[in-house]
């Protein structure tokens, strides 16, 4: 029987083998898991070090010498807040229902609503973001509960070179004339396509 | 998308990295990529891959690459 070439394997968290998911109890469907065999570990580690510029990455070494990495893109906003935001003590209004640290951040966005056949698009910019939602400007009124796909031009480039975007998908939970708050259920980094 | 085709990872932990398709099925793709000056194989979701399409501009001898991303899965 031919020997299989050792290779790195990567999955969205929900599709990873159960034994690997069990290593990271706090994993969610928007995360990813990567398994690196021992023979390739030295080549992969520097890559994951660079990836930590974008979002948190944790790892576990298994008894066979392989390393399992767990990436958490949904924590990128909190991570960015830790790097750039000025610490401030906030007194929340009594009716404040939003959770998580909100980071004031103006990034160019484009958004899509509707089905593939009736897609509507618009452009705007983010106003603030948290680990659960994004407040952004819109070109038209987005109705509450509308599903929205939001592409955010991320201020950090991968290796200071590759432009990336944060893709978030969810529903509008609050709307104003030209502003909307999105509560997302999917979030991932992607290479930005011009 | 076919074996031997040059692609770029558009999502997942290796986003931005170019590679060549070694093997693929309906859901997964194995790519040969260069990691720290060494060729290694990486198996990822097909949804995380974009084909590097080549197009020729009107200026002779100048070829540019663009990235065509698959629909998000």
Interface residues (C-beta under 8 A of the other chain):
Chain A: X5 X6 X7 X8 X9 X10 X11 X12 X15 X32 X34 X40 X42 X43 X44 X46 X47 X48 X51 X57 X69 X71 X149 X158 X159 X162 X164 X167 X188 X189 X190 X191 X193 X194
Chain B: X8 X9 X10 X11 X12 X13 X14 X15 X16 X30 X35 X36 X38 X40 X41 X42 X43 X44 X45 X48 X50 X66 X67 X68 X69 X72
